[in-house]
């Protein structure tokens, strides 16, 4: 019995397990800009369907499908023999009209002099006055026909209206085009610069309007002339590396969705961004301000909302509800609920229980590598 009692006393004297080790760090303070974030899609800044404006046989396509072209490059040739002949005919009519006008002016002067000498009747003077006026009108008509013939001859050469990229050809050489209307020959897109269309919801739109009203000085410059900066990233990109500005805002919001259509314009010199892609767009929502950032893994969620676990001076864990903002790489902006001096558990949170002690290991919160590649954002 004495031995049993001694063994029990030894068990009762066994020390409790040490508190779990956790890594803690203070929130990182950075000057960032809050952003509105949208989903948009890319659209060519110019799209033209090339058509045959005159009738004739298509002689040759001078472009390769999908190839880039420069402004005024020859793209399509239509047989032009007929239109060259029509131009010569119109030019001949101009010469005949000029000759008739010179003859009428000469005869009018002659009969006018004879009339003054009482050697010719007034009817002859009137007749040659009529011939002169008619010849002048015929000359104007003939000159107009020359302009029309030159235009028709020019239409046999279809040229690129701007620098762009060709689509596939729609008509093969040897086919008659323009016989039953304007035959589509091909399509050309201009993608430098490129447009990005997106919409802003009613809540954010009203926030922007309220911010404008709150300014001390009202800016009367139209929104599209303020060069409001925009950035976008493709779906496989982390950094918002494409920069441009807002250049269009719809004049009214959609009554069904309450959204307003906006458009940004972005340089695309290499043509790497194609029309029809979905992109993530962001626009600054205010001036730069200091913000607290913590690793995203340090933020947890329950029925009460978002929270983080912090360690107090006595190494006791406490729960703090927080209001989070935008994601920055692997970090999250904390708008409310934390101070700069709080020690946030960033590793080992599963072993930490509010109200119990832990063994905190202080580390320094380092910027996420994705943040370094991004410009200021939030």
CORMO-V198536 format. One record per backbone hydrogen bond with DSSP energy under -0.5 kcal/mol. CO is the residue of the C=O (numbers start at 0). NH is the residue of the N-H. Records with the same first field share a line. If there is no record, write none. Layout:
CO: NH + NH
This chain:
0: 4
1: 5
2: 6
3: 7
4: 8
5: 9
6: 10
7: 11
8: 12
10: 13
19: 358
21: 360
22: 345 + 346
23: 362
24: 343
27: 29 + 292
29: 31 + 290
31: 288
33: 284
35: 282
37: 280
38: 198
39: 278
40: 196
41: 275
42: 194
45: 189
47: 49 + 187
49: 184 + 185
50: 52
51: 182
55: 176
56: 58 + 78
57: 173
59: 61 + 76
63: 66
66: 165
68: 163
69: 72
72: 159
74: 61 + 62
75: 157
76: 58 + 59
79: 83
80: 84
81: 85
82: 86
83: 87
84: 88
85: 89
86: 90
87: 91
88: 92
89: 93
90: 94
91: 95
92: 96
93: 97
94: 98
95: 99
96: 100
97: 101
98: 102
99: 103
100: 104
101: 105
102: 106
103: 107
104: 108
105: 109
106: 110
107: 111
108: 112
109: 113
110: 114
111: 115
112: 116
113: 118 + 119
114: 117
120: 123 + 124
121: 125
122: 126
123: 127
124: 128
125: 129
126: 130
127: 131
128: 132
129: 133
130: 134
131: 135
132: 136
133: 137
134: 138
135: 139
136: 140
137: 141
138: 142
139: 143
140: 144
141: 145
142: 146
143: 147
144: 148
145: 149
146: 150
147: 151
148: 152
149: 153
150: 154
151: 155
152: 155
153: 156
155: 77 + 157
156: 158
157: 74 + 75
159: 71
163: 68
164: 188
166: 65
171: 174
174: 57
176: 55
177: 180
180: 182
182: 51
184: 169 + 170
185: 49
186: 166
187: 47
188: 164 + 190
189: 44 + 45
192: 44
193: 265
194: 42
195: 263
196: 40
197: 261
199: 259
200: 204
201: 205
202: 206
203: 207
204: 208
205: 209
206: 210
207: 211
208: 212
209: 213
210: 214
211: 214
215: 217
217: 219
221: 224
222: 225
227: 245
228: 283
229: 243
230: 281
231: 241
232: 279
233: 236
238: 240
240: 242
241: 231
242: 266
243: 229
244: 264
247: 262
253: 257
258: 253
259: 199
260: 249
261: 197
262: 246 + 247
263: 195
264: 244
265: 192 + 193
267: 270
271: 273
273: 276
276: 41
277: 234
278: 39 + 280
279: 232
280: 37
281: 230
282: 35
288: 31
290: 29
291: 333
292: 27
293: 331
294: 297
295: 298
297: 299
299: 306
301: 304
304: 301
305: 321
306: 299
307: 319
308: 344
309: 317
310: 342
311: 314
314: 357
315: 311
316: 354
317: 309
319: 307
321: 323
322: 334 + 335
325: 332
327: 330
329: 295
330: 327
331: 293
332: 324 + 334
333: 291
335: 322
338: 341
341: 26 + 343
342: 310
343: 24 + 345
346: 22
347: 350 + 351
348: 351
352: 355
355: 316
357: 359
358: 21
359: 361
360: 23
362: 364
367: 370 + 371
368: 372
369: 373
377: 325
